[in-house]
């Protein structure tokens, strides 16, 4: 790839000689500010990098869980306006209708669209798409999730890209496999099957499908058949997530997990770790201490109550100080899909990581080189304990992890790949 010419100015780059500039309509299922957490991070940084090369107009849903009031809503809009045009922000239907999410989930048991598709359907959003097509006249439309696919009807024959944060139907079917409650398992199973059928129906309409990894591309093709895919991996803002300064002291026997306890893979991960791994780990390292960072429900799950040496930190504006002072980063996520940005962030901060293989999917990691992978409670406990006791081994993993993420997962390079893909969507 030849070196691109151009001068960065006001977060925009004129690289028209290398990448033909297009008008891109970005349909989003969330206001992705602040960029904390997997989906918000991926969407925000890809959107920002795309705007270096193209003119981007945004239509988005506001989710009350992320922007609960008008002030936070406006703050998010203002942040996106620094590099793009925000045409319309629509409240998520389940936040404004009687019964909300539960009612919509029950309705999805009836014939018709699955919950994942009903979730993002709103007349105001459709009108905004129609207005953008007429006035902004986009040359390419980016759909940031399968939930927005119903708006294909509003964009006519315009080239369309569909972003897959996960392969949603496969993630739902995996959730069904892991669910112990029979009623919930049946619900997730039927939702996954219906969603897979929907994915197959609309897949050919998209000119290209954007996935987080080659693994997800294969999963998508297994589900929908032969379609054009382009890997646009999750990435890291390497200017923000960096290794700690040498003078920052690491707390002995300290572990950290980052993940909101409002998202089921994180809840499952902590149930597994605290119920099955933690007692074994404490036998190896009686002084071990775990910090859990991330949003939590108003009432913490019972599994988190009364466990010695476990600190439920909750949401913090900046995770870096606590992660930097922790000796080992644990990621026992066994469910979900896509690639885990929390693992990339930890690697960029130069942390020694013990993770379940599912948490490492799509990241091209080698067990024992950039990360220690663990499958079962005994494996997790022994590997975490060995790292707590061995600073030299931690340093080896930290250096290899940082080298891997900086070489392969910078959002700047990933954003350029997306910009080229958008230009080629004709």
N, C-alpha and C positions, 0 to 999 in steps of 0.2 A: 504494500500500500504506500503510495507516494505521500510525502509530507504535505500537509495542507497549508496553504498560505492564508493570511488574514490577520487582522488586528482585533483583539478582544476589546469591546467598548460597550459599557453599560450592560454587561452580561449577554451581549449579542455578538455573533461572529458572522462576518461576510465571507462565506466560503463558496460563493456561487460557481466558481470555476470547477470545484470538486463535487459539490452536491447541489443539484438543481433545487432552487427554493420553491416550496409549495405552501398552499394554504391548507392547514390541517385543522379539522374540527375534532376536538377531543371530548368524547362522551365519558363522563366519570360518574361512578356510583358513590362518590364521597368527596368532600372538601379535604384534600390531602395536606392539611396544615394543622398543627405542626407535624413534620415527618418523623413520627415516632411509632415504631411497630411495623410489622412486615408489609402490609398492603399500603399503608400511608407512605412509607419510605420508598418503595418501588415506584409508586405512581408519581410522587412528587419529583423525585430525582430524574426519572425518565422524561417527564413533562418538561422540566426545566432544561435538561440537556437538548431535547428536541427543539425547544424554542431558540436555541443558539443558531439553528440552521433553517428553521421554517417559521412561518407566521401561524401562531396557534390561537384558536378560540376555544373556550371551555364552556361546557354546560355540565352542571354537577348537581348531585343530591347533597343536601345538608342532613347529616345524621345527628340527632340530638345527643346521642351518647358521646359524640366527639366535639360538637359545638353546641353546648346546652343553652346558650343565651345569644342575644343579638350582638353583644360585644365580641364574643369569640367567633361568631359567624363572620362579622365584618373584618376581624383580624385575619382570618383565613383568606377571605377574598382579596384583601389588600396585599397579602404575601404573594398570591398567584398573579396579581396585576403587575408585579415587578417585571415579569417577563412574558406575559400573555394577556389576552383579552378575555374577560369573564362575561359571557353574554347573559347567563341566567343561572340562578341557584334555586332549586326546588326542594321543599321539605320532603323527606322520605315518607311515602304514604303510611307506613305502619306507625310512624310517629304522630300522625294527625288524625287517624281513624279510630273509631270506637273498638276496643278490644285489641288493637295493635297487632303485634306479632303473633300472639296465640290464635286470634281469630283468623288471620291470614293462613297460618299453618293448618288449621282445621279445614278451611275452605280448600286447601290444596289436596285434601284427601278425595275431593270430588273430581269427576272427569274434567279434563282441561289441563292447563299449564301447571307444572310443579311449582312448589313454593319459591324455589330459587329464581324462577322467571316472573312469577306474580310480584315478587318483592320489589322490583324496580319499575313497575308500570304506573305511570301517572300522566294525566292529560296535559298538565302544564309543561311537563318535560317534552312531550311529543310536539306541542306547539312551538317550544323553543327550538327544537331541532328543525322544524319546518321553516321557521324564520331565519335561522342561520344558513340553511341551504339556499334560501332565496336571496339573502342580503350579503352574507359573507362569501357565498359561493365557494365552498371548500373544494379542493381537488382530491383530498383523501379524508376519510373519516376513521378515526381510531375509537374502537369500542373497548373500554377498559375491563370489561367482564362479560361473560355470557349472559348475565342478568339483564344487560342492556340490548340484547339481540332483537327484542321486539321492535326496536326503533329502526331496524333495517327498512321497514316499510316507508319511513319518512325520508330516507336518503336516496331512494331510487336506485339507479345503476352506478352510483359513485363508487370508486374503489374503496374497499373497507378492510380494515385490519382488526382482528380480534385478539386481545391480550388475555392470556391464561395465567393468572396468579397461581392457580392449581388446575388440574383437570378435575373439575368440580364433581362430575358424576362418579369418578373413581374414588375421590376423597370421601364422598358420601357412602359408597359401598364399603370402603375400608372401615368407616365409622360403624356401619352396621355389623361388620364382622367382630369388632371390638366391644360392642355394646352388650352388657349382661342383662339389661332389662328387656324382656321379650316384646313388650309393646313398643318401646323405643326402637328396638332392633328392626321390627317390622316396618315402622314408619320410615326409618332411614333407608331400608332396603327398597321400598316402593318409590321413595323420592329419588334414589340413585338410579333406578331403572328408568323411570320416566324422564329424568334429566338426560340420561344417555340417549334416549330416543329423540329428545328435543335437539341435543347437540348434533346428532346425525342428520336431522332434517335441515338445519341451517348451515352446516359446516361448509358446503360448497359455495355458498353465497359470499363468503369472505375470500378476498384475494390472497391473504396470507394469515396464518395463525402464529402468534408470538408466544413462545413458551419459555419457561425458566431454565430448561436443561434439555439435553438430548433424551434423557429418560422420560421427561414429560412429553416430548415430541412423539416418542414411540407409544406412550400410553394413549395419547390423543388419536394417533392413527389406528391403534387397535380398537378404539371406540367408534370412530366416525368413518374410517376408511382412508383412502389415499387423498390427502390434502397437502397444500404447500405450507411448510412450517419454517420458521426462522427462530433460532435460539437467541433470545434477548435475556441474558441471565440477570438474576438479582445482583446487586452490587453494593459498594460501600463508598461513602464520602470520606476519602482518605485524608482530607484536610481536617475533618472533624474527629473521626475515630483514629487515634494514633496511640502507639505504645506510651506507657507512662515514662515520665522523666526518671532518671536514675536515682534521684534523691527521695523518691516516694517509697515509703516503707510498706512492705506487704505484711498483713496481719497473719501470724502463725495459725495454721490449721483452719483457714477460712475458705469457705466455698460460696459461690454466688450463682443464682439462677435469675434470668431476666425474662419475664413474660407475664402479661396480664392474665389474671385469674377470672376473666370474663370470657375466655376463648377456650373451647373444650379440649384441644390438644394440650394446652398448658395445664389445665386442671387435671387431666389424666396423668400428665407427666409428674406433677407434684404428689398426686395420690400414690403413684407407683414408688416414687423416690422416698417419701416420708414414711409410708407404711411398710415397705419391703427393703429398701436400701439403707435408710438412715439407721435402724437398729444395728445392722451388721457393720456399718461404717463406724459407729460409735464404739463398737468392740475393738476395732483396730486403732482408732484415734479418739480416745475419750474426750479430748479437748476440742473436737471439731465443732465448727459453728457455721450455720447456713443463713445467708441473707437472700430473701426473695423480693425482687424488685418488679413492680408492675401494677397496673390497675387491679383493683379487687372489688367484688360486690359489696354492698352495704353490710351484708352479713357474711363474714368469712366462712368458707366451707368447714365442716366439723373436723376434717382431717388436719386443719391448720391450728386447732385450738389446743393449748396446753402441752406442746411439744418442746422439751428443753433444748436450748441453744439454737432455736430457729427463730429468726427475726423477720416478721412480715413488714417489710419497709413500705410497700405500697407504691403509688405513682410518685416519681421524682422528675423534676425538670431536666436533670442531667445525670445520666447513669454512670458517667465515666469515673468520677472520683471513687465510688464504692467498688466498681469493677476493678479499677487499677490497684486498689489495696487488697483485693482478694487473691488468694494463692491459686485457686482452681475454679474454673468455670464449668458448671455441669449443665447438660442439656439432654435430659432423659425423655425427649419427645418421641412417642411411638406411633403417632397418628397424624392426620393432616396430609397435605400435599405440597407441591412446589418445592422451593428451596428455602431454608431457614435463614432469614436475614440476621437473626440474633447470633447465629454461628459465625457469619461473615463479620459482623461487628466485633465479636470477641476476638476473632483472628486478627482483625485490623488493630485492635488494642494490645495485641501481643500476649494473649492469655493461653495458658495450658488448659486444654479442654478434654473432658470426658463426656461422650455423647452416645446416644443410641444410634445405630446405623440409619434409621429413618430420618433423624435430624440432619444427617450428612448427605442425603440423597441429592444428586445433581451437582455436587460441589467438587467432584474429582479428587476427593481426599483419600489418602493412603493411611490405613490403620497403622498406628505406631510411628508415623512420620510427622504429620501435621496435627493429629488428634488421636486420642485413644478411644476406640469404639467398644461399647459394652452392651451385651444383650440382656443379661439377667441380673437379679439383685446381687448375687455374690460377685459377679464380674464387675459391676459398677462399684461396689464397696471396696474391693481389693485394689482396683485401678485408681480410684480417687484417693484411697489411703496411701498408696505407693507414691503418688505425685505430691501429696502433702508432706511426705517425709523426704523427698528428693528434689531439692532446688536445682541441681544440675540437670536432671531429666526435664524439669519444667522449662528451663531455659532452652533446651534443645527443641522442645515442641513449640515454644513461643516463637523462636526465630524462624522455624520452618513454616509455621502457620502464617506469619506476617509476610514472608517471602511469597507464599502461594497466593494470598489474597491480593497483594499489591500488584502481582504480575498478571492476574486473571480477572479481577472483579472491580476495577475502578469504574465508577459511573460515567466518567468522562468518555472513556473508550466505548463503553456499552451504549451510551447515548448517541455517539457517532454512528454506531452500527444501526441503531433504530432509525436515525435520520436518513441513512442510505436506503433502508428498507422502505421507508415512507415514500421516498422519491421514486423508487422502482415500482410502486403499486399503481399500475396504469390499467 
